[in-house]
Amino acid sequence: MSLAGKTILMSGGSRGIGLAIALRAAADGANIAMLAKTDTPHPKLEGTVHTAAEQIRAAGGQALPIVGDVRQDDDITEAVMKTQGEFGGIDVVINNASVIDLSRSLDLPAKKYDLMQDVNVRGTFLLSRAAVPILKDAENPHILSLSPPLNPTPKWLGAHTGYTLAKFGMTMVTLGLAAEFASDGIAANTLWPRTTIATAAVQNLLGGDRVMAASRTADIYADAAYAVLNQPAATYTGQSLIVEDVLEAEGVTDFSRYAAVPGTPDSALFPDIFLD
């Protein structure tokens, strides 16, 4: 398997899971274009689109940092055209950008609801759609969205309705694209982990150091995404995939190396949301 010479267009990617996926592909010599807002350092979050590009180049890949907003149609068009112009095409679209707010319905500000819908659902749809005409010319085109399987049980529908809608919306967009463009050979799948991943979002929103210590590193997500993107697009599509299942299918039986705190047993890891 190899992504050498492949071109990936990713939303977000300045840090966390998106950056880990980009670095895994960069190790093969892939080209990574990132559409992200983080032009300057954030006071609470490390990394910008420019520092991410430096890390990608250091890992062996080519990087194209594009400062823009996945909510803006013109920025999406510019990102697609710049990526094609720089690298000659697009092989993969990764819908990584996502906003999370786990507030209950009565506590969720309307602006935050709109933001989640705009970034998570609309952004996934419009970035993927804009790239489809170019993906059709790729040898093994993939769309990959970092969203959960549809699990419309009362437990998850009622836990944080606004966020649940936004993440399930990402998945519905992706599965819809898989069906719509199957005849063009474009794969579209989603990918979600069984356990929480040690990211800034987990640190700030899901329980701080306690949950971080009971999480896995972003490398497990990156390795699973790498395996997905190397699958034959014509047949490996329309699936809501689980990170650990993907890796088990690749022959991985020991996940201990992915523990954020070495030595943490699997039984002590914190389960991610949306999975029963």
Summary of the structure (lengths in Angstrom):
residues: 276
radius of gyration: 17.4
end to end distance: 31.9
largest distance: 48.4
contacts: 984
relative contact order: 0.14
helix: 47%
strand: 14%
